[in-house]
Amino acid sequence: MVVATYSEYHRDRIGWFFGLQGWQLVLLAVAALPVLGLVQRGAWTAALAGAGVWVLTLVVVAVPVRGRSATGWLLASLAFLLGRRAGWTRWRSRAATGAAQDLAEADLPGVLQAVQIHDGPPHGPHQVRVAVAQNHALSTWAVTAQVTHPGIGMADSADRDRQGHGLAELLDLAARTELIEEVLFTVRTVPDDGAERDLWVRKHRKPGGPELSRRVNDDLRQSLTGASVRTETFVTLVVPEARMGRPAREAGGRLEGRARVLYGLMGEVEAQLSGGLGMTQVAWLTSPQLALVCRTGFAPGDRAGIVEALAAHTQDSGVNADVPWALAGPSGADPVARHYSHDAWNSVSVTLQLPTKGAVLGALAPVLTPGEAGERRSLLVAFPILAQSVADRRTANNEWAADLGEELRARARMKVRARQRAETAKARGVDVQLARGSCLTRPYAVATVTVPKTARVAEYGRRLDAAVRRAGFAPLRLDLAHDVAFAASTVPLGVSLTRKATR
């Protein structure tokens, strides 16, 4: 079976000369002027000292260290240490401190503090009130669906190509709406806790049954439960307020108008998910369902108790099986430089760097496969969609930078490497794709492993890095930002690493 390899992507920004961007080249050129002046006057000792300063400037400005420049690491470290020293990063829920008043109000840590959950108006034949997540800090609105996909493990090459084209058509559809800014796919895999099977066994097991059958079933539970994994997949649509305002006013304004606009987008996206991507089920989450997803995101071990409560609710309507939003988050959270601590769990996050040789559909399977009991893996694949005007401007700038870099290297009589030629060709080919009606997106992926605090999270972080490398990608540990990465990759509330807070 021949599987297509997708490699038609290139760096977001192409450097003009030696991979340097414009501001870096100008800064280094200005820093070199005093050295050249000293050499012209024959002050060799001072020129040597000035050359040392210029090399230091080069290291600080242009040399990346694990994804950031030295300046970026310095600023991030100072901000992190200042926050810990002042106690700003340590978070405790209002329920844990006895200060919770409104149980319907979301109480979440970190970047999720600005999220407010609304019940949309009744929608569809069953009059379901879909949950609408409003992020006041990012000025965005989001809706989330839980989807079911049969998988591509046994699919042939034609089926995989068809689903790959379906994903591209989904992104093009989102771009044509001129409203959707991001499409987020979140997948969570965790070893099965056996809660549903235990309920089934208790319901169907008879007291006078054969002892051998009872023993065989108990042995099967121990062996199969440890070898099984459970997967949850979510799709989140993010619409910024700047694009939502006018259509919402035409639809009635306020929350109802915005919800109607989101409902229209949900219908378009759901058709593409069920068609081109082959989803067998698409269910847009209500507020209680989204609260349950949020709670199990922070505390995977709570799922068994919630399943028990839901089963008891079917027998006795007086049993409250809902998770209030005031209790949907952790009781406490504490970001650490190398991991994120929340309740009785620790999490480590990495971002995935796309390989130069390309990737096949389904290559991320090793990243989502837990290796030990109690380990939970989660993955966010985000597709931020650039507006057409921004895409045209970005493409023109990249083409100009590629042409300028090629001309500078030619004048300097430098040999052009194969990688540089490939990047230049891809930069020029993007304009052709845009002219054909395709959208421009800046995809990225974040993977997170969550384990109990009794386990060594550093060891599981290394295993996650090994799984990423086994999948053909390069891992980059998101130190000093594990809390944001966890919220983006595990809790499907529309938080991503693309947008910055506006207030």
C-alpha positions as CSV (number, residue, x, y, z in Angstrom):
1,M,0.0,0.0,0.0
2,V,1.4,3.3,-1.1
3,V,0.5,6.1,1.3
4,A,0.8,9.8,0.3
5,T,3.3,11.9,2.1
6,Y,2.3,15.5,2.8
7,S,5.2,17.9,2.7
8,E,3.8,21.1,1.0
9,Y,4.6,23.3,3.8
10,H,7.5,25.7,4.6
11,R,8.7,28.0,7.3
12,D,6.4,30.8,8.3
13,R,9.1,33.4,7.7
14,I,12.0,33.0,5.4
15,G,15.2,34.9,6.4
16,W,16.9,37.2,3.9
17,F,20.5,36.2,4.5
18,F,21.9,33.2,6.4
19,G,18.3,32.6,7.7
20,L,18.2,36.0,9.4
21,Q,15.1,38.2,9.4
22,G,15.2,41.9,8.5
23,W,15.4,43.3,12.0
24,Q,18.1,40.8,13.0
25,L,20.2,41.7,9.9
26,V,19.9,45.4,10.5
27,L,20.7,45.1,14.2
28,L,23.9,43.1,13.5
29,A,24.9,45.5,10.8
30,V,24.6,48.5,13.1
31,A,26.5,46.6,15.8
32,A,29.3,45.9,13.3
33,L,29.8,49.6,12.3
34,P,31.9,50.6,15.4
35,V,34.1,47.5,14.8
36,L,34.7,48.5,11.2
37,G,35.5,52.1,12.3
38,L,38.1,50.9,14.8
39,V,39.7,48.6,12.2
40,Q,39.9,51.5,9.7
41,R,41.8,53.6,12.3
42,G,44.1,50.8,13.2
43,A,43.0,50.4,16.8
44,W,43.4,46.6,16.8
45,T,43.0,46.0,20.5
46,A,39.7,48.0,20.7
47,A,38.6,46.3,17.5
48,L,39.1,42.9,19.0
49,A,37.1,43.8,22.1
50,G,34.4,45.3,19.8
51,A,34.4,42.0,17.8
52,G,33.8,40.1,21.0
53,V,30.8,42.3,21.8
54,W,29.5,41.8,18.3
55,V,29.7,38.0,18.6
56,L,27.9,38.3,21.9
57,T,25.2,40.3,20.2
58,L,25.0,37.6,17.5
59,V,24.4,34.9,20.1
60,V,21.8,36.9,21.9
61,V,19.9,38.0,18.8
62,A,20.2,35.3,16.2
63,V,21.1,31.9,17.9
64,P,18.0,30.0,18.9
65,V,18.1,27.9,22.1
66,R,15.4,25.3,22.2
67,G,13.0,27.4,20.2
68,R,13.7,30.8,21.7
69,S,16.5,33.3,21.5
70,A,18.6,34.1,24.6
71,T,16.6,37.4,25.0
72,G,13.3,35.5,24.9
73,W,14.5,33.0,27.5
74,L,15.7,35.9,29.8
75,L,12.4,37.8,29.6
76,A,10.3,34.6,30.1
77,S,12.5,33.5,33.0
78,L,12.3,36.8,34.8
79,A,8.5,37.0,34.3
80,F,8.1,33.4,35.6
81,L,10.3,34.0,38.7
82,L,8.5,37.3,39.4
83,G,5.1,35.6,39.2
84,R,6.2,32.8,41.6
85,R,7.8,35.2,44.0
86,A,4.7,37.4,44.1
87,G,2.4,34.3,44.4
88,W,0.5,35.1,41.2
89,T,1.0,31.7,39.6
90,R,-0.3,29.7,42.6
91,W,-4.1,29.2,42.2
92,R,-6.8,27.8,44.5
93,S,-10.4,27.4,43.5
94,R,-13.1,29.2,45.3
95,A,-14.8,25.9,46.3
96,A,-11.6,24.7,47.9
97,T,-11.4,27.9,50.0
98,G,-15.1,27.9,50.8
99,A,-15.9,31.0,48.8
100,A,-17.9,29.5,46.0
101,Q,-21.3,31.2,45.6
102,D,-22.7,30.6,42.1
103,L,-22.1,26.9,41.1
104,A,-22.9,27.7,37.5
105,E,-20.0,30.1,37.2
106,A,-16.8,28.6,35.8
107,D,-13.8,28.7,38.2
108,L,-10.8,27.6,36.2
109,P,-7.1,28.3,36.6
110,G,-4.6,30.2,34.4
111,V,-5.6,31.3,30.9
112,L,-9.0,29.7,31.4
113,Q,-10.0,32.2,34.1
114,A,-11.4,34.5,31.4
115,V,-13.7,31.8,30.0
116,Q,-17.4,32.2,30.6
117,I,-19.9,29.4,29.6
118,H,-23.3,30.4,28.2
119,D,-26.3,28.2,27.3
120,G,-27.3,28.9,23.8
121,P,-30.9,29.1,22.6
122,P,-32.7,25.8,21.8
123,H,-31.4,24.3,18.6
124,G,-32.3,21.4,16.4
125,P,-35.2,18.9,16.5
126,H,-34.3,17.9,20.1
127,Q,-34.1,21.6,21.2
128,V,-30.6,21.1,22.7
129,R,-29.0,24.2,24.3
130,V,-25.4,24.0,23.0
131,A,-22.7,25.4,25.3
132,V,-21.1,28.7,24.0
133,A,-17.7,29.5,25.5
134,Q,-16.8,33.2,25.6
135,N,-13.2,34.1,26.3
136,H,-13.2,37.7,27.5
137,A,-9.4,38.0,27.4
138,L,-9.0,36.8,23.8
139,S,-12.3,38.3,22.7
140,T,-13.4,35.0,21.1
141,W,-16.5,32.7,21.0
142,A,-16.2,28.9,20.7
143,V,-18.4,25.8,20.4
144,T,-17.1,22.2,20.8
145,A,-18.3,18.9,19.4
146,Q,-17.4,15.4,20.5
147,V,-16.9,13.3,17.4
148,T,-16.4,9.6,16.7
149,H,-14.1,8.4,13.9
150,P,-13.6,4.8,12.8
151,G,-9.9,5.3,12.5
152,I,-7.6,4.8,9.5
153,G,-5.5,1.9,10.8
154,M,-7.2,-0.5,8.3
155,A,-7.9,2.1,5.6
156,D,-6.3,1.8,2.2
157,S,-4.4,4.5,0.4
158,A,-7.4,5.8,-1.5
159,D,-9.5,6.2,1.6
160,R,-6.6,8.0,3.4
161,D,-6.2,10.4,0.5
162,R,-9.9,11.0,0.5
163,Q,-9.9,11.9,4.2
164,G,-6.8,14.1,3.7
165,H,-8.6,16.0,1.0
166,G,-11.6,16.2,3.3
167,L,-9.5,18.0,5.9
168,A,-8.3,20.4,3.3
169,E,-11.8,21.1,2.2
170,L,-12.9,21.6,5.8
171,L,-10.2,24.3,6.2
172,D,-11.2,25.9,2.9
173,L,-14.8,25.9,4.0
174,A,-13.9,27.6,7.3
175,A,-11.9,30.2,5.4
176,R,-14.8,30.9,3.0
177,T,-17.1,31.7,5.9
178,E,-14.9,34.6,6.8
179,L,-15.9,34.1,10.4
180,I,-14.0,31.0,11.7
181,E,-10.5,31.9,12.7
182,E,-9.3,28.5,14.2
183,V,-10.3,24.9,13.9
184,L,-9.0,22.9,16.8
185,F,-8.8,19.1,17.0
186,T,-8.3,17.6,20.5
187,V,-7.7,13.9,21.1
188,R,-7.3,12.4,24.6
189,T,-6.3,8.7,25.1
190,V,-6.2,7.1,28.5
191,P,-6.0,3.4,29.7
192,D,-9.5,2.2,30.1
193,D,-10.7,2.3,33.7
194,G,-13.3,-0.5,33.1
195,A,-16.2,1.5,34.6
196,E,-18.7,0.6,31.9
197,R,-17.8,-3.0,31.9
198,D,-18.1,-3.2,35.7
199,L,-21.6,-1.7,35.4
200,W,-22.6,-4.3,32.8
201,V,-21.2,-7.2,34.9
202,R,-23.0,-6.1,38.0
203,K,-26.3,-5.8,36.0
204,H,-26.0,-9.2,34.2
205,R,-24.2,-11.4,36.7
206,K,-26.4,-13.8,38.6
207,P,-25.7,-14.8,42.2
208,G,-26.0,-18.5,41.5
209,G,-23.9,-18.5,38.3
210,P,-21.0,-21.0,37.8
211,E,-17.9,-20.3,39.7
212,L,-15.6,-21.0,36.7
213,S,-17.4,-18.4,34.6
214,R,-17.1,-15.8,37.3
215,R,-13.4,-16.5,37.7
216,V,-12.8,-16.3,33.9
217,N,-14.7,-13.0,33.6
218,D,-12.7,-11.6,36.5
219,D,-9.4,-12.6,34.9
220,L,-10.5,-11.1,31.6
221,R,-11.3,-7.9,33.4
222,Q,-7.8,-7.7,34.8
223,S,-6.0,-8.5,31.5
224,L,-8.2,-6.6,29.0
225,T,-8.7,-3.5,31.1
226,G,-5.0,-3.0,31.4
227,A,-4.5,-3.5,27.7
228,S,-7.3,-1.3,26.5
229,V,-7.3,2.4,25.9
230,R,-10.2,4.8,25.6
231,T,-10.1,7.7,23.1
232,E,-12.1,11.0,23.1
233,T,-12.0,13.3,20.2
234,F,-13.2,16.9,20.1
235,V,-13.5,19.6,17.4
236,T,-13.7,23.2,18.4
237,L,-14.6,26.2,16.3
238,V,-13.2,29.6,17.3
239,V,-14.7,32.8,16.1
240,P,-13.3,36.2,17.1
241,E,-15.6,39.0,18.3
242,A,-14.1,41.3,15.6
243,R,-15.6,39.1,12.9
244,M,-18.7,38.2,14.9
245,G,-20.1,41.7,15.6
246,R,-21.9,42.6,12.3
247,P,-23.5,39.2,11.6
248,A,-24.6,38.9,15.2
249,R,-26.3,42.3,15.1
250,E,-28.2,41.1,11.9
251,A,-29.2,38.0,13.7
252,G,-30.7,39.8,16.7
253,G,-27.7,40.9,18.7
254,R,-26.4,39.9,22.2
255,L,-25.9,36.3,23.1
256,E,-28.8,35.0,21.0
257,G,-27.6,36.6,17.8
258,R,-24.0,35.3,18.3
259,A,-25.4,31.8,19.1
260,R,-27.4,31.8,15.9
261,V,-24.3,32.7,13.9
262,L,-22.4,29.9,15.6
263,Y,-25.3,27.5,14.9
264,G,-25.1,28.3,11.2
265,L,-21.4,27.6,11.2
266,M,-21.9,24.4,13.1
267,G,-24.3,23.1,10.4
268,E,-21.8,23.8,7.6
269,V,-18.8,22.2,9.5
270,E,-20.9,19.2,10.7
271,A,-21.8,18.3,7.1
272,Q,-18.1,18.3,6.1
273,L,-17.1,16.3,9.2
274,S,-19.6,13.6,8.4
275,G,-18.9,13.7,4.7
276,G,-15.3,14.3,3.8
277,L,-13.7,13.3,7.1
278,G,-15.9,10.3,7.6
279,M,-17.0,11.0,11.2
280,T,-19.7,8.6,12.2
281,Q,-21.1,10.8,15.0
282,V,-20.9,14.6,15.7
283,A,-22.5,15.7,18.9
284,W,-22.3,19.4,19.9
285,L,-21.8,19.6,23.7
286,T,-24.2,21.2,26.1
287,S,-23.0,23.0,29.2
288,P,-23.2,20.0,31.6
289,Q,-21.4,17.8,29.0
290,L,-18.7,20.3,28.5
291,A,-18.2,20.7,32.3
292,L,-17.8,16.9,32.5
293,V,-15.2,16.9,29.8
294,C,-13.4,19.8,31.5
295,R,-13.3,18.0,34.9
296,T,-12.0,14.7,33.4
297,G,-9.4,16.8,31.6
298,F,-7.9,18.0,34.9
299,A,-8.5,14.8,36.8
300,P,-8.7,11.7,34.6
301,G,-9.3,9.5,37.6
302,D,-12.6,11.1,38.4
303,R,-14.3,9.5,35.3
304,A,-15.1,6.2,37.0
305,G,-17.1,7.9,39.7
306,I,-18.9,10.1,37.2
307,V,-19.9,7.0,35.2
308,E,-21.3,5.4,38.4
309,A,-23.3,8.6,39.1
310,L,-24.7,8.7,35.6
311,A,-25.8,5.0,35.9
312,A,-27.4,5.7,39.3
313,H,-29.2,8.7,37.8
314,T,-30.9,6.4,35.3
315,Q,-32.4,4.4,38.2
316,D,-33.1,7.3,40.6
317,S,-33.7,10.7,39.2
318,G,-32.8,12.2,42.6
319,V,-29.2,11.4,42.0
320,N,-27.3,14.5,40.8
321,A,-24.9,13.3,38.1
322,D,-24.0,16.7,36.7
323,V,-20.6,18.4,37.4
324,P,-21.2,22.1,38.2
325,W,-18.8,24.6,36.6
326,A,-17.6,25.8,40.0
327,L,-16.2,22.3,40.5
328,A,-15.2,21.5,36.8
329,G,-11.6,22.7,37.4
330,P,-9.0,21.5,39.8
331,S,-9.0,22.5,43.5
332,G,-5.5,23.8,43.1
333,A,-2.9,24.4,40.3
334,D,0.7,25.4,40.5
335,P,2.8,25.9,37.3
336,V,6.4,24.7,37.6
337,A,9.2,25.5,35.2
338,R,9.5,21.9,33.9
339,H,5.8,20.7,34.4
340,Y,2.3,21.7,35.4
341,S,0.8,20.5,38.8
342,H,-2.9,20.3,39.1
343,D,-4.7,18.5,42.0
344,A,-3.1,15.0,42.3
345,W,-1.7,15.1,38.8
346,N,1.4,16.4,36.9
347,S,1.5,17.2,33.2
348,V,4.3,17.8,30.7
349,S,3.7,19.3,27.3
350,V,5.8,19.4,24.1
351,T,5.2,20.9,20.7
352,L,5.8,19.0,17.5
353,Q,8.1,20.3,14.8
354,L,7.1,19.3,11.3
355,P,9.7,17.1,9.5
356,T,11.3,18.4,6.4
357,K,10.7,15.1,4.6
358,G,6.9,15.3,5.2
359,A,4.5,13.2,7.1
360,V,1.8,10.6,6.3
361,L,-1.8,10.6,7.5
362,G,-1.9,8.8,10.8
363,A,1.8,9.4,11.7
364,L,0.8,10.8,15.1
365,A,-0.5,7.4,16.4
366,P,2.6,6.7,18.6
367,V,2.2,10.0,20.3
368,L,-1.3,9.1,21.4
369,T,-0.5,5.6,22.7
370,P,-0.1,5.4,26.5
371,G,2.8,3.3,27.6
372,E,1.9,2.7,31.3
373,A,-1.2,2.2,33.4
374,G,-2.6,5.5,34.7
375,E,-0.9,7.6,32.0
376,R,-3.0,9.9,29.9
377,R,-1.9,11.3,26.5
378,S,-3.6,14.3,24.8
379,L,-2.9,16.0,21.6
380,L,-4.0,19.3,20.1
381,V,-3.7,19.8,16.3
382,A,-4.6,23.5,15.6
383,F,-5.3,25.1,12.3
384,P,-5.3,28.9,12.6
385,I,-6.7,30.3,9.3
386,L,-5.3,33.5,8.0
387,A,-7.6,36.0,6.3
388,Q,-7.3,36.3,2.6
389,S,-5.7,39.8,2.8
390,V,-3.2,38.7,5.4
391,A,-2.4,35.5,3.4
392,D,-1.7,37.5,0.2
393,R,0.5,40.0,2.1
394,R,2.4,37.2,3.9
395,T,2.9,35.3,0.7
396,A,4.2,38.4,-1.1
397,N,6.6,39.1,1.8
398,N,7.9,35.5,1.8
399,E,8.5,35.5,-2.0
400,W,10.3,38.9,-1.8
401,A,12.5,37.6,1.1
402,A,13.2,34.4,-0.9
403,D,14.2,36.4,-4.0
404,L,16.3,38.9,-2.0
405,G,18.1,36.1,-0.1
406,E,18.8,34.3,-3.3
407,E,20.3,37.4,-4.9
408,L,22.4,38.2,-1.8
409,R,23.8,34.7,-1.8
410,A,24.5,34.9,-5.5
411,R,26.4,38.3,-5.1
412,A,28.4,36.9,-2.2
413,R,29.2,33.8,-4.4
414,M,27.9,31.4,-1.8
415,K,26.8,28.0,-2.8
416,V,23.0,27.5,-2.5
417,R,22.2,24.4,-0.5
418,A,19.4,22.0,-1.5
419,R,17.3,22.9,1.6
420,Q,17.5,26.6,0.7
421,R,16.4,25.9,-2.9
422,A,13.5,23.7,-1.6
423,E,12.3,26.5,0.8
424,T,12.5,29.1,-2.0
425,A,10.5,26.9,-4.4
426,K,7.8,26.2,-1.8
427,A,7.5,29.9,-0.9
428,R,6.9,30.7,-4.6
429,G,4.4,27.8,-4.9
430,V,2.1,29.0,-2.1
431,D,0.9,31.9,-4.3
432,V,-0.2,29.4,-6.9
433,Q,-2.2,27.5,-4.3
434,L,-3.9,30.8,-3.1
435,A,-4.8,31.7,-6.6
436,R,-6.6,28.3,-6.9
437,G,-8.8,29.2,-3.9
438,S,-7.0,27.4,-1.1
439,C,-6.6,29.0,2.3
440,L,-3.4,29.7,4.2
441,T,-3.0,28.2,7.6
442,R,-0.3,28.0,10.2
443,P,-0.8,24.5,11.8
444,Y,0.9,23.3,14.9
445,A,0.5,20.5,17.4
446,V,0.9,20.2,21.2
447,A,1.1,16.9,23.0
448,T,0.7,16.5,26.8
449,V,1.2,13.5,29.1
450,T,-0.6,13.5,32.5
451,V,0.4,11.1,35.3
452,P,-0.4,10.9,39.1
453,K,1.9,12.8,41.4
454,T,3.1,9.4,42.8
455,A,4.9,8.8,39.4
456,R,8.0,10.5,38.1
457,V,6.7,13.0,35.6
458,A,10.2,13.7,34.2
459,E,10.5,10.0,33.1
460,Y,7.1,10.2,31.4
461,G,8.1,13.4,29.7
462,R,11.1,11.6,28.3
463,R,8.9,8.8,27.1
464,L,6.6,11.4,25.4
465,D,9.7,12.9,23.6
466,A,10.7,9.4,22.5
467,A,7.1,8.8,21.1
468,V,7.2,12.0,19.2
469,R,10.6,11.1,17.6
470,R,9.3,7.6,16.8
471,A,6.4,9.3,14.9
472,G,8.9,11.1,12.8
473,F,8.6,14.6,14.4
474,A,11.0,16.6,16.6
475,P,9.8,17.4,20.2
476,L,10.3,20.8,21.8
477,R,9.6,20.9,25.5
478,L,7.4,23.9,26.4
479,D,9.2,24.9,29.6
480,L,7.8,27.9,31.5
481,A,4.5,27.5,29.6
482,H,3.3,24.1,30.5
483,D,0.1,25.5,32.1
484,V,-1.0,27.2,28.8
485,A,0.0,24.2,26.8
486,F,-2.0,21.9,29.1
487,A,-5.1,24.1,28.8
488,A,-4.8,24.2,25.0
489,S,-4.2,20.5,24.4
490,T,-6.4,18.9,27.0
491,V,-9.4,21.2,27.8
492,P,-11.4,21.9,24.6
493,L,-12.6,25.5,25.4
494,G,-11.1,27.3,22.4
495,V,-7.8,28.2,24.0
496,S,-4.8,27.9,21.7
497,L,-1.2,29.2,21.4
498,T,-2.0,31.5,18.5
499,R,-3.8,34.5,20.0
500,K,-2.6,36.9,22.6
501,A,-4.8,38.5,25.3
502,T,-6.2,41.8,24.3
503,R,-7.1,42.9,27.8
